[in-house]
Amino acid sequence: MEDVHVARGRSRYRSKEMTNLHHYYFQKLNNRFDEVNINLLLCMACLDPKDSFSAFDTGKLIQLIKFYPCENFPIVLIKLESQLKNFVFDMRMDKKFSEVSEIGGLPEKIVAKIKLIIFPLVYLLVKLSLILPVPIATVEKALSAMNIIKSSLCNRMEDELLNDCLVTYIERDIFASIDNEIIMNRFQLIKTRRGLL
């Protein structure tokens, strides 16, 4: 990764001096995620319980909750700020939370130690941070599948057929486990067909 990166199609003489690490870490990351997404990920990283919540930053977590506006938003912000200050102090004092090394284990410990009642807004923030990557990954997976299914040869496909093709492509592991006889029998029962399959 410390070698000089050379862009394809360009000579070493005219290329800009940068390492492979710099190229893939910074330039590719910036092309993949926009500023809002990077900011969102940095805010979520503040909930990391590693090293006794060393990355904890109240300001960034307040910024994270601003992505989810709700009713009585100013009151929620005041309550959350108070809960965050008490939460990090309480977590650093509790020996059980020093065992948690990643954000995925945090909600379980909060519920087990009945901190959910004391810090409901912090618990909600942790849940949102854990749930948010799931829809993003699902959408990315669906868009990648759509690029494969709806090619230049099949670009006039109707929405219903496209949806059916995408479901079967994305969930192909599930469809592979279903016996073909069951599918043919089901298809046969939908409408009257001229011939037997």
C-alpha positions as CSV (number, residue, x, y, z in Angstrom):
1,M,0.0,0.0,0.0
2,E,3.0,2.3,0.4
3,D,3.9,1.9,-3.3
4,V,3.3,4.8,-5.7
5,H,-0.2,4.6,-7.3
6,V,-0.3,4.8,-11.0
7,A,-3.6,5.5,-12.7
8,R,-4.5,3.3,-15.6
9,G,-3.9,4.7,-19.0
10,R,-1.4,7.3,-17.7
11,S,2.3,7.2,-17.7
12,R,4.3,7.4,-14.5
13,Y,5.9,10.6,-15.7
14,R,2.6,12.6,-15.8
15,S,0.8,10.9,-12.9
16,K,0.3,12.7,-9.6
17,E,2.5,11.2,-6.8
18,M,0.4,9.4,-4.3
19,T,0.5,6.1,-2.5
20,N,-1.9,3.3,-3.1
21,L,-3.2,3.8,0.5
22,H,-4.0,7.4,-0.2
23,H,-5.7,6.6,-3.5
24,Y,-8.0,3.8,-2.1
25,Y,-8.6,5.2,1.3
26,F,-9.3,8.8,0.5
27,Q,-10.2,9.2,-3.1
28,K,-12.3,6.0,-3.5
29,L,-14.0,6.6,-0.2
30,N,-14.9,10.2,-1.2
31,N,-16.3,8.9,-4.5
32,R,-18.4,6.2,-2.8
33,F,-19.9,8.3,0.0
34,D,-20.9,11.9,0.0
35,E,-20.2,14.3,2.8
36,V,-23.6,13.7,4.5
37,N,-23.0,9.9,4.6
38,I,-19.4,10.3,5.9
39,N,-20.7,12.7,8.6
40,L,-23.4,10.2,9.6
41,L,-20.9,7.4,9.9
42,L,-18.6,9.5,12.0
43,C,-21.4,10.4,14.3
44,M,-22.4,6.8,14.7
45,A,-18.8,5.9,15.5
46,C,-19.1,8.1,18.7
47,L,-21.2,5.3,20.3
48,D,-18.4,2.8,20.1
49,P,-17.9,1.4,23.6
50,K,-14.3,0.4,23.0
51,D,-11.7,1.6,25.5
52,S,-14.3,2.9,27.9
53,F,-16.1,5.0,25.3
54,S,-13.0,6.9,24.3
55,A,-14.6,8.0,21.0
56,F,-17.7,9.4,22.8
57,D,-18.6,12.9,21.6
58,T,-21.8,14.5,22.8
59,G,-21.8,17.2,20.1
60,K,-21.6,14.6,17.2
61,L,-24.3,12.5,18.8
62,I,-26.6,15.5,19.1
63,Q,-25.8,16.1,15.4
64,L,-26.8,12.5,14.7
65,I,-30.2,12.9,16.3
66,K,-30.8,15.9,14.1
67,F,-31.0,13.5,11.1
68,Y,-34.2,12.2,12.8
69,P,-36.4,15.2,13.6
70,C,-39.6,14.5,15.5
71,E,-42.4,16.2,17.4
72,N,-41.2,18.3,20.4
73,F,-37.7,18.3,18.9
74,P,-36.2,21.1,21.0
75,I,-37.3,19.3,24.2
76,V,-36.0,16.0,23.0
77,L,-32.6,17.6,22.2
78,I,-32.4,19.0,25.8
79,K,-33.3,15.7,27.3
80,L,-30.9,13.8,25.1
81,E,-28.0,16.1,25.9
82,S,-28.6,15.5,29.6
83,Q,-28.9,11.8,29.2
84,L,-25.8,11.5,27.1
85,K,-23.7,13.2,29.8
86,N,-25.0,11.0,32.5
87,F,-24.9,7.9,30.2
88,V,-21.2,8.1,29.5
89,F,-20.3,8.8,33.1
90,D,-22.5,5.8,34.2
91,M,-21.0,3.5,31.6
92,R,-17.4,4.3,32.5
93,M,-18.2,3.5,36.2
94,D,-19.9,0.2,35.5
95,K,-17.5,-2.7,35.1
96,K,-19.9,-4.8,33.0
97,F,-19.7,-2.2,30.2
98,S,-15.9,-2.4,30.1
99,E,-16.4,-6.0,28.6
100,V,-18.4,-4.6,25.6
101,S,-16.0,-4.1,22.7
102,E,-18.4,-3.1,19.9
103,I,-21.6,-1.2,19.4
104,G,-23.5,-4.4,18.6
105,G,-23.2,-5.6,22.2
106,L,-24.3,-2.3,23.7
107,P,-28.1,-2.6,23.5
108,E,-28.0,-6.0,25.1
109,K,-26.1,-4.7,28.1
110,I,-28.3,-1.6,28.3
111,V,-31.4,-3.8,28.5
112,A,-29.8,-6.3,30.9
113,K,-28.7,-3.6,33.3
114,I,-32.1,-1.9,33.1
115,K,-30.4,1.3,31.8
116,L,-33.1,1.4,29.2
117,I,-35.5,3.0,31.7
118,I,-32.9,5.7,32.7
119,F,-31.6,6.4,29.2
120,P,-34.4,5.8,26.8
121,L,-33.2,8.4,24.2
122,V,-29.7,7.1,24.2
123,Y,-31.0,3.6,23.7
124,L,-33.1,4.8,20.8
125,L,-30.0,6.5,19.3
126,V,-28.0,3.2,19.6
127,K,-30.9,1.3,18.0
128,L,-31.0,3.8,15.1
129,S,-27.3,3.5,14.6
130,L,-27.5,-0.2,14.4
131,I,-30.6,-0.3,12.1
132,L,-29.5,2.4,9.6
133,P,-26.8,0.4,7.7
134,V,-29.4,-2.4,7.0
135,P,-31.7,-0.4,4.6
136,I,-28.7,1.2,3.0
137,A,-27.1,-2.2,2.2
138,T,-30.5,-3.5,1.0
139,V,-30.9,-0.6,-1.4
140,E,-27.3,-1.0,-2.6
141,K,-28.0,-4.7,-3.2
142,A,-31.2,-4.0,-5.1
143,L,-29.6,-1.3,-7.3
144,S,-26.7,-3.7,-8.1
145,A,-29.2,-6.4,-9.0
146,M,-31.2,-4.0,-11.2
147,N,-28.0,-3.1,-13.2
148,I,-27.7,-6.9,-13.9
149,I,-31.3,-7.7,-14.6
150,K,-32.3,-4.6,-16.6
151,S,-29.5,-4.6,-19.2
152,S,-29.5,-2.9,-22.6
153,L,-31.2,-6.0,-24.1
154,C,-34.0,-5.9,-21.5
155,N,-34.5,-2.1,-21.0
156,R,-38.3,-2.1,-21.9
157,M,-39.2,-4.4,-19.1
158,E,-42.5,-3.4,-17.2
159,D,-42.3,-2.6,-13.5
160,E,-44.1,-5.7,-12.4
161,L,-41.9,-8.1,-14.3
162,L,-38.8,-6.2,-13.2
163,N,-39.9,-6.5,-9.6
164,D,-40.5,-10.2,-10.0
165,C,-37.1,-10.7,-11.6
166,L,-35.4,-8.7,-8.9
167,V,-37.0,-10.7,-6.1
168,T,-36.0,-14.0,-7.7
169,Y,-32.4,-12.7,-8.3
170,I,-31.8,-11.1,-4.9
171,E,-33.4,-14.0,-3.0
172,R,-31.9,-16.7,-5.2
173,D,-30.6,-18.7,-2.2
174,I,-34.2,-19.2,-1.1
175,F,-35.5,-20.0,-4.6
176,A,-32.7,-22.6,-5.1
177,S,-33.9,-24.5,-2.0
178,I,-37.5,-24.8,-3.5
179,D,-38.2,-27.9,-5.5
180,N,-39.0,-27.3,-9.2
181,E,-42.1,-29.6,-9.0
182,I,-43.7,-27.2,-6.5
183,I,-43.1,-24.2,-8.7
184,M,-44.5,-26.0,-11.8
185,N,-47.6,-27.1,-9.9
186,R,-48.2,-23.6,-8.6
187,F,-47.7,-22.1,-12.0
188,Q,-50.1,-24.7,-13.5
189,L,-52.8,-23.8,-11.0
190,I,-52.7,-20.0,-11.8
191,K,-54.4,-20.2,-15.2
192,T,-55.5,-22.8,-17.6
193,R,-52.7,-23.8,-19.8
194,R,-52.7,-25.5,-23.2
195,G,-50.2,-28.2,-22.2
196,L,-48.8,-29.8,-19.2
197,L,-45.4,-28.7,-18.0
